[in-house]
Amino acid sequence: MCAPWGGADSRIEPEGTKPVPLTQAQDGALLLEDGRRFPGRLVGGSDPGVGEVAFTTNLTGYQEVLTDPSFAGQIVVMTAPMIGNYGVTEQDAQSRRPWVAGFVVRELAAAGRSWRADESLLDYLVRHRIPALVEVDTRAVTRHVRELGAMRALIMPGAWNDERGLEVLRAEPLMEGRDLATGVSTPEPYEIAPQGAERGTVVCLDYGVKRKSLELIAESGFRVRVEPASVSVESILAERPAGVFVSNGPGDPEAIPGAAEKIRSLIDAGLPVFGICLGCQLLARALGGRTWKLPYGHRGGNHPVRNLDTGAVEITSQNHGFAIEGDGDGVAGAPGLRVTHRNLNDGTIEGVAHVDFPVFAVQYHPEAAPGPHDSRYLFDRFVEAISASTDSATG
């Protein structure tokens, strides 16, 4: 079994590597594909970082952001002005390594520490060779992306001219059509032991799962079997799972080979299925729905979502650049799905449920790592769906 987090990482610097003090950091810049250049100072990894630029509104939880596989292929801009105050700790890591293509902040706390910290954020960035740019006008970057939409970006040395940088940028694939989920998925299956008396097995289809989601399912008494994105339907059914959890992840849901067909087969087998984020998009596509790319995505810990079943407004944690295509009050191409949640900022679909089967999903992150806990009830709902399905099968 592979460890769910930790382990070797080729990006980690050799033993003895020391961070460059912020006062000695070299000049650098964030260059966007439309030619806009934002100056800053380089820390962390020595290599340039290239990917789609994205901003997140989380005030804290920067380590969870760095280790969220959903950020693979993206340069993340933190909108909060000071990052790194409380250091980093292995307890907050959400996967086996950081996945961001680059990291941009206004002010980095060079020696941020707390009683929980194992090291400073600066040490962490250097150790994992993460291209990072500090002293950037992150408010200006955010406004630019909000007005013109997400685009490819490059963290580069200040000595590079724009022509050289744009040449690198144009060689970077667009996010549309990219299968990033297969690359972040676990290479081998592993298990998370249940807490308390074991109630059965839940299979997690890992397209970039976060540690907290697995822990919350295990806390309900289920053994969690985490399977790679390439796992076959036959292998899943051989585990005789009580339910299936379809995880979050990066990239274009349409580009993941065989994912929609696999999930459709599991639904047809009568299994309770719960999806989040990318898993929500994949579930919709499995039932005939379509997805589209948002202008600049939903990322951060303060997105208001209305639960259409209860009328309650939940403040949610989000990280996605694609969404389910709507059709009036329903889901385009998927008449078997009803809309259960909507985003109050832009009206996009944030949750769906099947009208007949124990199948539901939300576009946001109810595990909330980081973010508010308003939506953790959804894990309880998954357990209830499993219990109802089990009772029906035995009755």
Summary of the structure (lengths in Angstrom):
residues: 395
radius of gyration: 20.8
end to end distance: 35.6
largest distance: 71.5
contacts: 1437
relative contact order: 0.13
helix: 25%
strand: 31%
